[in-house]
């Protein structure tokens, strides 16, 4: 996320109307994101509840991540489509405060849920033991995973409080001089930031960029690369031992390696989508060249790529999803 303070004003929302062909393609992307993540939630969630030995931690984390992606697609991207079709979505300060807060909350949850998946896989490999499962069907979900979900959702809600407080509706002819650019806080549909001062906006933008965008990306990349390294080491050890010897994790090296590659693909998709959005919008802010309109379109699409294609990547490494799809 970056802050752009300029003398020349910028149209609030800074969005372009998509041509019919691109609008149709964008609608397909949003529909893929909704249907794909709904399939993940329903299929994996149903498998969790019918598992005789209890729900697996990894499945619970997948459902949490897919649910956050589903909610972002429904609460944010569908509203953009409705706006592109000519219908007015927001018309008051209260609605903008509500929508901006919800967008930031869900997006932040989605970022940290992606990291949670990578971190859980890394910790599982470090334990050199199979993923923990509930021993009986009546036993509740693992406390550690539930606490992780609670921390993600509650902390992200606290992070989104400024959006509930410092958002307003700008109207069609209003302008802005302070623009916060990021995957979580990009103003949309005429909803804008209204901080008491420029300095408070700069503090929020800097803190948000570091804590809720750069840090989780670095952490998820580091844990996933560490997982791949552990699996590479275990794979070499496995060839040197008999099949009946060694730790349980060594006998699951092929499956765990596939899971690590799936997580790596998710992270690459996430970073690519995030980077394309930030670079495109920043180019618009700092260099109003002839490519500005095209880059804003790229920014719009890049925000939907992760939600649309992440279910397909998950299906590669999950047997139940492959069966359903």
QUISUL-V172168 format. One line per field, one symbol per residue. phi: phi as a letter, one per 30 degrees, with the letter a starting at -180 (. if undefined). burial: 1 if it has 16 or more other C-alpha atoms within 10 Angstrom, else 0. A space follows every 50 residues. Layout:
phi: ???
burial: ???
This chain:
phi: .bcbcbdddbedjhccdddedddddddddddddddddddddddddddddc ddcjddeddddddddddddddddddcdddddedddjcdccbadddddddd ddddddddeddddddedddddddddddhbdedbddbdddddedddddddd ddddddddddeeddcccacdidcdbbccbccadcbddbhidbdbddaddd dddddddddddcbdeddddddddddddddddddddddddccdddcjdedd dceedddddddddddddddddddddddddddddddcbdddcddddddddd dddcddddcdddddddcbdddeddd
burial: 11101000010111100100001001101111110111111011101100 00011111111111111111111001111110010000010010111011 11111111111111111111110110000000110000001100100010 01100110111111111111100011111111111111111111100000 11011001100110011011101111110110011001000000000011 10100110111111011011101111111111011000000110111111 1111111111111110110010000
